[in-house]
Amino acid sequence: LYSDHDIFYRELIKQWLDAITKLKKLELMGEYEKPEDVEYKIQVSVTNEKTNHQDNGLGMTEEEIDKYINQIAVSGVQDFMESTRTRQMKTDHGHFGLGFYSAFMVADKVTIDSLSYQKDAKPVHWESEGGIDYEMTEGEKAEVGTTIVLYLNEDSTEFSNEYRAREVIEKYCAFMPVSIFLENETAEPQYDTIEKDELTEKG
């Protein structure tokens, strides 16, 4: 279904954008009150052999993950992809669908941690190796939104490289109407250099 493996960045970020857009609409309608210190954004971080992607959009409940993620997994990812080659897949209400499974082109294992914006929602943790079998338990996520971690396979560790990640994000997501932040968690701390003649002796 996808010939370029780097397309997973576009698929994940596109669906996070949908989740944020829908939450913004709910906010305008008075159905959600965004905390004052929250800025809608998508955060991508890379470290060693995995990538971490998160948004602060709608989030998902256990029931929604079962509907939008598990039902596809149960049907078999490969068979599902084959059956959808000739028809357009749609994401519903800003949640993940077929596009999410593009992650398994580059990852041996994928985890989801999500907390829905809905009142009294409980956080959910989901994980799968290969995209067919999965485990879903109560999670620990404290902020509304969704975090996905991709444990990259041996052929795809290039995507844990900050510069490769930036290249792909700029390629597919340069004009997204939401801020996208990229961080290299393993980068050495950077310090400002002070010239010798700028130093002031302490009294």
N, C-alpha and C positions, 0 to 999 in steps of 0.2 A: 504494500500500500504506500509505503514511503521509500523512495530510492536513496535519498540523502539522510544519513543517520543524524546529522546535526539538526534536523527539523524538529526534534523533540523539544528544543528550546522554544521554538515558535509555538508549538502546540500547548505546552504548559503555560507559557506567559500569556498567550491569547485567552486561555480559560480563566487565569487569574484576573485578567483585565475584565472579563465578563462578570466575575464575582464582585469585583470592586464597583463596577458600573451599576450593577443591580443594587448593591448596598447604598450607593449614593442616591439612587432613586427612592429607596425606602426612607432614607434620611429626609429627603425633600418632602415626602408624603407624610412625615411625622410619625412613621412607624419604627424608626430607629434613631437613637440619640448618640451621636459619635462623641467620644470623650474629647475634651478640648485639646489635649496634648497629642492626639493621634493625627498623623498625616497619611493619607491613602498612598500606598506605595507597594512595589514589588522588590523583594530583596533576593539577590542571588549571591551565594558565597561558595567558594571552591576550597577544598583542602585535601591534599594527597590524592586518594583514589575515590573521592566521592564529591558530589555537588549537593548543595542545599538550596532549596527554592521556597520562598514563602511570600504570602500576601496577607493583607488585612481586610479581605472582602467578606462575603457572606459566611464562610465556614460551612461545615456540614454536620448534621446529626448522624447517629448510627444508622437510622433508617434511610437517610439520603445516601450515605456511602454504600449501603446494601443495594440501593436502587441504581445508582449511577456507576458504581465500580464493580461490585460483586456479581451482579447479574450478567455482566459481560464476561467476567472471569469464569463463571460456571459454564457458560456456553462454549468456552474454549476460544482463546484469543485468535488463534490462527483461523479457525473456522469462521469466527465472527468477521474477521477482516475480509476473508474471501467473499462472504455473503453481502458485504457492503461496498464492494468495488464499484457497483453500478448505481448506487444511490447515495445521496448526500446525507451525512450524519449531522445532527443538530445537537448542540448543548442546551440543556433545559435549566432555566433559572440560574445560569451562571455556574452550574456545577460541572464536574468532570465527566467526560464520556469517553468515546473511542480515542480521542486525542491523547488522553492520559496514558494509554497503553503504548504509545510511541516510546515511552521511557524504557521499556523492556528491550528495545533494540540496542541500547547502550549499557544497560544495568543488569546485573545478576540478581540484585535485590532492591526493592523499593519500599519505603515506609511513608505513611501518611499520618500526620497528627493534625486534627482539626477541631475547632470549637465554633459552633454555630452562633450567630447573632441572636437567635431566638431566646426568649426569657427562660431561665432555669435549664438551659441546654447543658449536657455533660460532654466533656472532651472525649474524643475517640482516637484510638491508635489502631492503625491497619498496617500490615506488612505482608509481603509476598516475595517468593523467590521464583522467578520465571513467569509470573503473571497468571498462573492457573490456580494453584492452591494458595490460600491466604489465611491469616489469623486476624481477628478483630477483637480488641479489648477496650476497656475504659482507659482513656489517656490521661495526660498530665498538663496539656496545653492550657495556659491561663489567659491568653489574649485571643480575641475573635479573629478568625482567619484560618488559613491552611498552610502547613509546612510539609514539603515533600523532600525526602532525601534519596538520592540515587547512588547506590553502591556500584560503581562502574565496573564493567567487565574488562578483561585484559586488553581487548582490542579497542577500547574506548577511553582509556585514561587520558587521552589528549584533552578531553573536555573538563578535566580537573585543573587544567592550566589556565591561569588568569587571562593570558593574552588570547588564547584560543576561544575561551568563553566570551570575551569581549568582542572578538571578531564575529562570532556567530550571532550574538545578541544584536549587534549593530546591523548585521546583514538582514535579519528578519524583523527586528523590533524597533528600528530607529525612530519611527513616527508614532509610537504608542502614546496615547493621551494621559498616561500615568507614569510617574517617575520610576525608573528602574535603577537600582543600586547594585553594583558588583563589588564584592570584597574577596580578597585573598586572605583567608584566615591564617595561613602559614607564613605570611610575609614577615620579614624582619621589621621591627619598629623603626620608623623614620624620625630623625631629629633635625631641627633647624641648625645650620652651621653658623656659629658666631665668629666673626673675624677677630684676630688678636687685638687689633687697635680699638675694637668695640668693647673689650672687656673692661670692667671697672673694679678696681681693687676695693675689697671690703675694709672698712675702718675698724 
